[in-house]
Every structure is written in structure tokens, then in C-alpha cells.
Amino acid sequence: MKTLYFDCFSGISGDMTLGALLDLGIDENILLDNLKLLNIDGYEIKIEKKLKNGISGTYVTVILENEKDIHEQSHNQHEEHHHSHDHDHKHTHENSHAHEHHHEHRNLRDIEAIIDNSRLNANIKQLSKGIFRVVAEAEGKIHGKPVEEVHFHEVGALDSIVDIIGVAICIDYLGVEKIAFSKIPLSRGFVKCQHGVFPLPAPATMEILKDIPVYFNDANFELVTPTGAAFVKALGHMHYDMTDIQIERIGYGLGKKTYEIPNVLRVMLIKENEEKKDQIVKLETNIDDMTPEQLGFLMEKLLSEGALDVYFTNIIMKKNRPAVMLSVLCSEDKRDYFNKILLTQTSTFGTRCSKMERDILDRAIVQLDTEHGSVRFKFGIFEGEIIKYSPEYEDCRMIAQKTGIPIQQIYGELIKKLEQDEYLKLSDTHHGKLNKLI
């Protein structure tokens, strides 16, 4: 599976993301030619190869026409003093330039009109609008306004519009099937923006990153801008550290800060192992003070709620007490749900959790008519061939109860019926092609 993976060890911003994608090897003319389809002007894009803490990467700057001379003068000063700015937030412009930027305050409808009236393809338009909507919803929540009434300040500025739509252009060109992000680092401190002094992470950034894995580090400046957070929220299909991958290409987008950790965003074009093991979670706890009836009820409840398996193991606990170890297998996304059941509906004071991999056969359920009525058969399939099969227990039990025939005899009759069925044409070695079930 072709995947784009963002390694955000030093945060993420609009210009860092655009630089990293270009550094993957995308021809800058693809970006520039598509941006011309926006039918907006008044800016210039400067794309340079530079070093950041010894790492070579791509440095992208969007220069507004009425700021060009001042930018070049300030840029030279920044090169001498190793100090520069981010353009995702205009507070950093104010700190590093002795002038004010006068940007239009556009709302979401204005931005969407610019995108819809362009000649960009449908996918680029959809990606771009999705990113802007993430920011608008966050700003609306913070300022207590409907999305339609939110006026973008920083993100509505021309340079940020170019960043966001430029990233959408690059994503569309790469044609990846999935986009994944590492855990996102957040910093502490304060930031000056359009509304005054805000704490870090900026409220919009924090709102956007709800439900996304983050961690705090010791940086005292803005690592993740609202634009960067919007990329994570709008583009990310999953957020985790990748394993079992093949790296094809690597790109580095350079940030504007200089500190002990390289202020760069690393992006990788990778292939994931499509035969990846099935990931499950095992929850365990030891119990010595519940009755067998209570434990039996608990097992039924866990299985009915979707546990993959539940089982008890006899153990001897401290003080030579006979007890059971309760084990629950479940998918990773249901870990917290089943853990809550164990903590609230058993006598335990704690649980253990471990991640596991399992190998499982592909499975198929086929319903066949027999002399006892319709019966479901379960098939185990390996590399496209049936290697084992059996009738469903519940169907056999119902037939045995209805007819009085011993259940083992029912099993035998149904297996014989299956093996003689001309429709399936199973061989004596229990091998048959999967397509015979279709």
C-alpha cells in the first residue's frame, strides 16, 4: 500500500509541509503551474535548497509583492543572526519585521469561492476546502461563532492560502492511498497573534488536535501552527509510529527556527507490508473472590459485546488461594471499552494489557440446504483454497434438539453431505478452490 508518512519530531507548519513534499522530488513547476489556476496574484514563491542543523532540505517562502523589498532586507538580517519567522502566524512577522502586514480578513465562503472559481481539479479543490473547514470549525468553537461567520486572520492571508492549496496540489500529484502521521509534539509558552497574547499550543491548534495522539516537549516556541494541525486532522488516515515498512523516498521541509533539534519536517513515501499480521489486544486480570456463576455471566457478557475470545485459567495466588486468570482478546479499538467492563463489573483492582499478533485463516460462511433444513457451514481458506470446514454448532444443536438425533451424528451427516455436494466438488484431501463458493 502506497503511504505518505509524516515524521513530525519537530512539529509541523504550512511552509514546512510544502517544503517536505517538494523535497520528495515533486517538480516545482507542477506546483507553480497549478497555483496559476487559482487566478490570484500578488505573491512570489521562493523555493531553495538549504541546510538546517546539517540536514539538507527544501525551504519555501511565500513573499507578498508589497513586502518584497522589506522581506529581502530582513531575510539578509536573519541569515546573519540565525533568526527568522514562520508565516503560518503573523505574530512572528510582527516580531521580526519593523512593519505591519495588511491582509484581507476572509471568511470560509470567500476562501471556498476562490477555490471553486479556479481551474484546479476536483480532488485538489476537495482537499483544500477540507483543510480550511477544519480551521474554521476550530476558530468558530474558540470564538463562539458559527462557521460561516468566522473570519480567518492568519490562515486567510494570501501566503497561508498558497501553503494550504500548494500542499493539496502535491498530495494530489503523489496519488497516495493513505496518509499517516507520527505523534505530534506540542510546546509551552505564549504566542502573539491577531487577538493578542495566547498560550501555546494556540487555542485553534489545541482544538484541532483533539483526539489525536500528542505529547509535550521542552520547546518554548510554536512547534505546531493551526495550518500544520489542520493538515494532520484533515489529511491523516491514522496516527501512529509505522512498523514493517519499505521506504522509497524521503523529503525534508525546513522550518524557520534554529535550536538544538533540527527544525525540519521529515516526510516519507513508503510501502506498507500488505501481509501485515492481525493486531489484537489481550487483557488479563487475576480473580479469587467471584463465584463461578458470576464469572460465567461475565464471560457471556464479554462475548456478546464483541470480544474475540474469553477464557479462564486456573492459578494459585498469594496465600495459596485457588483463583482464575481471566483473559479477554479483542481488537485494539475496543481495548478501553473492555477494560472498563473488567474494572467496573468484576472484583479486580487492576488489569494487564499486551498487544499481540495472530495468524488467522480467511473465513467464509455458506448456507446450504440439507434434509434437516438450511445449515450454515464455516470454511477456513488458505491462499485461496479451502483447507477445513465444519457446520455451525448452533445449527447442529437446534437440529439435535428438534429431532432427538445425537449431535455427533448430526455433525457426521452434515460433513458427509458437504463432501458429496456436487456444487462444491471438494476433493478427498479437503482442498477446493475458493471461487467454488461464489
C-alpha positions in Angstrom: 0.0 0.0 0.0 1.4 3.4 -1.1 1.5 5.6 2.1 2.7 9.1 2.8 4.1 9.2 6.4 4.8 12.5 8.2 7.5 12.2 10.9 6.7 15.3 12.9 9.5 15.1 15.5 10.0 18.9 15.3 6.4 20.0 14.7 4.6 20.9 11.5 3.6 24.1 9.8 2.4 25.1 6.3 5.7 26.0 4.8 7.5 23.0 6.3 4.9 20.7 4.9 5.1 22.3 1.4 8.9 22.2 1.5 8.9 18.5 2.6 6.6 17.4 -0.2 8.6 19.3 -2.8 11.8 17.7 -1.4 10.3 14.3 -2.1 11.1 15.0 -5.7 8.0 16.8 -7.0 8.9 19.1 -9.8 8.3 22.7 -8.5 6.8 23.6 -11.9 3.9 21.2 -11.1 3.2 23.3 -8.0 3.7 26.7 -9.8 1.6 25.7 -12.8 -1.3 24.6 -10.7 -1.2 27.6 -8.5 -1.6 29.8 -11.6 -5.0 28.1 -12.0 -6.2 29.9 -8.8 -6.4 33.2 -10.7 -4.9 35.2 -7.8 -1.7 37.2 -7.8 0.3 39.5 -5.6 2.8 36.9 -4.3 6.0 35.2 -5.2 7.2 31.8 -4.1 10.9 31.3 -3.3 12.0 27.6 -3.2 15.5 27.0 -2.1 17.8 24.1 -1.1 19.4 24.8 2.3 20.9 23.2 5.4 19.3 23.1 8.8 21.5 21.7 11.6 23.4 19.9 8.9 20.3 18.4 7.2 19.7 19.3 3.6 16.1 20.1 2.7 13.7 22.5 0.9 13.0 25.9 2.3 9.8 27.6 1.0 8.9 31.2 1.4 5.8 33.0 0.1 6.6 36.7 -0.4 3.8 39.2 -0.9 4.5 41.8 -3.6 4.1 44.8 -1.3 6.6 43.3 1.2 9.2 42.1 -1.3 11.9 44.7 -0.6 11.4 44.6 3.2 11.4 40.8 3.1 14.8 40.7 1.3 16.3 43.2 3.7 15.0 41.3 6.7 16.0 37.9 5.2 19.6 39.0 4.9 19.5 40.1 8.6 18.0 36.8 9.6 20.8 34.9 7.8 23.4 36.9 9.7 21.7 36.4 13.1 20.3 32.9 12.5 16.8 34.2 13.3 13.7 34.1 11.1 10.0 33.7 11.1 7.1 31.4 10.3 4.3 32.7 8.1 1.6 30.5 9.4 1.1 33.1 12.2 1.5 36.7 11.6 2.8 37.3 15.1 6.2 36.1 14.0 6.2 38.6 11.2 5.5 41.4 13.7 8.3 40.2 16.0 10.9 40.0 13.2 9.9 42.9 11.0 9.5 46.6 11.8 6.3 46.9 9.9 2.7 45.7 9.9 1.2 43.3 7.4 -2.2 44.3 6.0 -4.0 41.2 5.0 -7.6 40.7 4.0 -9.8 39.0 6.6 -11.5 36.4 4.5 -14.2 34.1 5.8 -14.7 30.4 4.8 -17.1 31.4 2.0 -14.5 33.7 0.5 -11.9 31.0 0.6 -14.2 28.4 -0.9 -15.2 30.9 -3.7 -11.5 31.3 -4.6 -11.1 27.6 -4.8 -14.3 26.8 -6.6 -13.7 29.5 -9.2 -10.3 28.2 -10.0 -9.4 25.7 -12.7 -7.9 23.2 -10.2 -9.0 19.6 -10.5 -11.8 18.3 -8.3 -9.6 16.4 -5.9 -7.4 19.4 -5.2 -10.4 21.5 -4.5 -11.9 19.0 -2.1 -8.6 18.6 -0.2 -8.1 22.3 0.1 -11.6 23.1 1.3 -11.5 20.3 3.8 -8.4 21.7 5.4 -9.8 25.3 5.5 -13.0 23.9 7.1 -11.1 22.2 9.9 -9.6 25.6 10.8 -12.9 27.4 10.5 -14.7 24.9 12.8 -11.9 25.3 15.4 -11.9 29.1 15.2 -15.7 29.1 15.5 -15.6 26.9 18.6 -13.0 29.1 20.2 -14.7 32.5 19.4 -18.2 31.2 19.9 -19.3 31.9 16.3 -21.0 29.8 13.6 -18.5 28.6 11.0 -20.0 30.9 8.4 -19.2 34.0 10.5 -15.6 33.1 11.2 -13.1 35.5 9.6 -9.7 34.0 9.0 -6.8 36.2 10.0 -3.6 34.3 9.8 -4.9 31.4 7.7 -6.9 33.7 5.5 -3.8 35.6 4.4 -2.5 35.0 0.9 0.7 33.3 2.0 -1.2 30.7 4.0 -3.7 30.2 1.2 -0.8 29.3 -1.1 0.6 27.0 1.6 -2.6 25.0 2.0 -3.6 24.8 -1.6 0.0 24.1 -2.5 0.1 21.1 -0.2 -3.2 19.8 -1.7 -1.6 20.1 -5.2 1.3 18.0 -4.0 -0.8 15.4 -2.3 -3.0 15.0 -5.4 0.1 14.6 -7.6 1.6 11.9 -5.4 -1.6 9.8 -5.6 -1.0 8.0 -2.3 -3.6 5.6 -0.9 -3.1 6.5 2.8 -1.6 9.4 4.8 -0.2 8.7 8.3 1.3 11.0 11.0 3.5 10.3 13.9 2.6 11.6 17.4 2.6 15.4 17.3 4.9 17.4 19.6 3.5 20.4 21.4 5.3 23.2 23.2 4.6 25.6 26.0 4.8 29.3 26.3 2.9 32.2 24.8 2.4 33.5 21.2 1.3 36.9 20.0 -1.3 36.8 17.3 -4.2 38.9 15.8 -6.3 38.6 19.0 -3.4 39.3 21.5 -1.3 37.0 23.5 -2.4 33.4 23.5 -0.9 30.4 25.3 0.9 27.6 23.5 -0.3 25.5 21.9 -2.5 28.2 20.3 -6.2 27.6 21.1 -7.0 26.8 17.5 -4.2 24.3 17.3 -5.3 22.6 20.5 -8.9 22.4 19.4 -7.9 20.9 16.0 -5.7 18.3 17.7 -8.4 16.9 20.0 -8.5 13.0 19.8 -5.1 13.0 18.0 -2.0 11.5 19.8 0.2 14.3 21.1 3.0 14.9 23.6 4.6 17.9 25.2 8.3 18.7 25.0 10.6 21.4 26.3 10.5 23.8 23.3 9.3 27.3 24.3 8.2 28.4 20.8 5.4 27.4 18.5 6.1 23.9 17.0 2.7 23.2 15.5 0.7 26.0 13.8 -3.0 25.9 13.2 -2.3 25.3 9.5 0.0 22.3 10.4 -2.6 21.0 12.8 -5.2 21.2 10.1 -3.1 19.1 7.8 -2.9 16.5 10.5 -6.6 16.5 11.1 -7.9 16.7 7.5 -5.4 14.5 5.7 -4.4 11.9 8.3 -6.0 8.5 8.0 -4.2 7.2 11.0 -1.7 8.5 13.7 0.9 6.1 14.8 4.5 5.1 14.5 5.0 3.0 11.4 6.5 -0.5 11.5 7.2 -3.2 8.9 7.6 -0.8 6.0 9.7 -0.2 2.9 10.9 3.4 2.5 11.0 4.6 -1.1 11.7 8.3 -0.8 12.4 10.9 1.9 11.9 14.6 1.9 12.8 17.3 4.4 10.9 20.6 4.8 12.9 23.2 6.6 11.3 25.4 9.3 12.4 28.9 10.3 13.6 28.2 13.8 17.1 27.3 14.9 17.6 25.4 18.1 19.4 22.2 19.2 16.9 19.9 17.5 16.7 20.3 13.7 13.6 22.3 12.9 12.6 20.2 10.0 9.6 18.1 8.9 10.5 14.7 7.5 8.1 13.1 5.0 8.5 9.6 3.7 6.9 7.8 0.8 6.6 4.2 1.9 5.1 0.9 1.1 3.5 -1.0 4.0 3.6 -4.8 4.2 0.2 -5.7 2.9 0.5 -9.1 4.6 0.8 -7.5 8.0 -0.1 -9.6 10.9 -3.5 -9.1 12.5 -3.1 -7.0 15.6 -5.1 -7.8 18.7 -5.0 -6.9 22.4 -5.1 -9.3 25.4 -6.5 -8.0 28.7 -5.8 -10.1 31.8 -6.7 -10.0 35.5 -6.5 -12.4 38.4 -9.7 -13.0 40.4 -10.1 -15.0 43.6 -13.3 -13.7 45.1 -16.1 -14.1 42.5 -18.4 -17.1 42.2 -18.5 -19.5 39.2 -22.0 -18.2 38.4 -20.7 -14.6 38.3 -17.7 -15.5 36.2 -20.0 -17.4 33.8 -22.2 -14.4 33.4 -19.2 -12.2 32.8 -17.9 -14.4 30.0 -21.3 -14.4 28.3 -21.4 -10.6 28.6 -17.9 -10.1 27.2 -18.5 -12.4 24.2 -21.9 -10.8 23.5 -20.2 -7.4 23.5 -17.8 -8.4 20.7 -14.8 -9.9 22.5 -12.8 -12.2 20.1 -12.3 -14.8 22.9 -12.7 -15.1 26.6 -11.2 -17.8 28.7 -10.2 -18.7 32.3 -7.0 -20.3 33.5 -6.8 -21.9 36.9 -4.0 -20.4 39.0 -2.8 -20.3 42.6 -2.5 -16.8 44.0 -0.7 -15.5 47.1 -1.7 -17.1 50.4 -2.3 -20.3 48.4 -5.7 -19.2 47.2 -7.2 -21.0 44.2 -8.2 -18.4 41.6 -8.7 -17.9 37.9 -6.8 -15.7 35.4 -9.4 -14.0 33.2 -8.1 -13.4 29.6 -10.0 -11.3 27.1 -8.9 -11.0 23.4 -10.2 -8.0 21.5 -9.4 -5.6 18.7 -7.2 -2.6 19.5 -10.1 -0.1 19.1 -12.1 -1.9 21.7 -9.4 -2.1 24.3 -10.7 0.8 26.5 -14.3 -0.5 26.3 -13.5 -4.0 27.6 -11.0 -2.7 30.1 -13.8 -0.5 31.6 -16.0 -3.6 31.9 -13.3 -5.5 33.7 -12.6 -2.7 36.1 -16.3 -1.8 36.9 -18.0 -5.2 36.7 -15.5 -7.6 38.4 -13.9 -7.5 41.8 -10.4 -6.8 40.3 -8.4 -3.6 41.2 -6.3 -3.6 38.1 -5.8 -5.2 34.7 -2.8 -6.0 32.4 -2.7 -5.3 28.7 -0.4 -6.7 26.0 -0.5 -6.2 22.2 -0.3 -9.4 20.2 -0.1 -10.6 16.6 -2.1 -13.5 15.3 -2.2 -15.5 12.1 -5.7 -16.4 11.0 -7.2 -18.1 8.0 -9.6 -16.3 5.8 -13.1 -17.4 6.6 -16.3 -17.8 4.7 -19.8 -18.7 5.9 -22.0 -20.5 3.3 -25.6 -21.6 3.9 -26.6 -24.9 2.3 -29.9 -26.8 2.2 -29.9 -30.2 3.9 -32.6 -32.7 4.8 -32.7 -31.0 8.2 -33.2 -27.6 6.7 -30.8 -24.7 6.0 -27.5 -25.1 7.7 -24.5 -22.7 7.9 -21.0 -24.1 7.1 -17.8 -22.3 8.1 -14.8 -22.6 5.8 -11.2 -22.0 6.5 -9.3 -20.7 3.5 -5.6 -20.5 2.9 -4.0 -18.9 -0.2 -7.4 -19.1 -1.9 -8.1 -22.7 -1.2 -10.5 -24.3 1.3 -8.4 -26.4 3.8 -11.0 -27.0 6.5 -14.7 -26.7 7.1 -17.4 -27.6 9.7 -21.1 -27.0 10.2 -22.0 -24.2 12.7 -22.5 -25.6 16.2 -25.7 -23.6 16.9 -27.4 -25.0 13.8 -26.4 -28.6 14.8 -27.6 -28.0 18.3 -31.0 -26.8 17.1 -31.4 -29.9 14.8 -30.4 -32.2 17.6 -33.0 -30.7 19.9 -35.7 -30.8 17.3 -35.1 -34.3 16.1 -33.6 -36.1 19.1 -30.7 -37.3 17.0 -27.3 -37.2 18.9 -25.4 -34.1 18.0 -22.3 -36.0 17.0 -24.4 -37.9 14.4 -25.7 -34.6 13.1 -22.2 -33.4 12.6 -21.2 -36.6 10.7 -24.2 -36.5 8.4 -23.7 -32.8 7.5 -20.0 -33.3 6.8 -20.8 -36.2 4.6 -23.5 -34.2 2.8 -21.0 -31.4 2.2 -18.3 -33.6 0.8 -20.7 -35.3 -1.6 -22.2 -32.0 -2.8 -21.6 -31.6 -6.5 -21.8 -27.8 -6.2 -18.6 -27.6 -4.0 -16.8 -30.6 -5.6 -14.4 -30.9 -2.7 -11.6 -33.4 -3.1 -10.8 -36.2 -0.6 -7.9 -34.1 0.7 -10.3 -31.3 1.7 -9.0 -28.9 -0.9 -11.2 -26.8 -3.1 -11.0 -23.5 -4.8 -12.5 -20.5 -3.1 -14.3 -19.5 -6.2 -16.4 -22.6 -6.0 -18.3 -20.9 -3.1 -19.3 -18.0 -5.3 
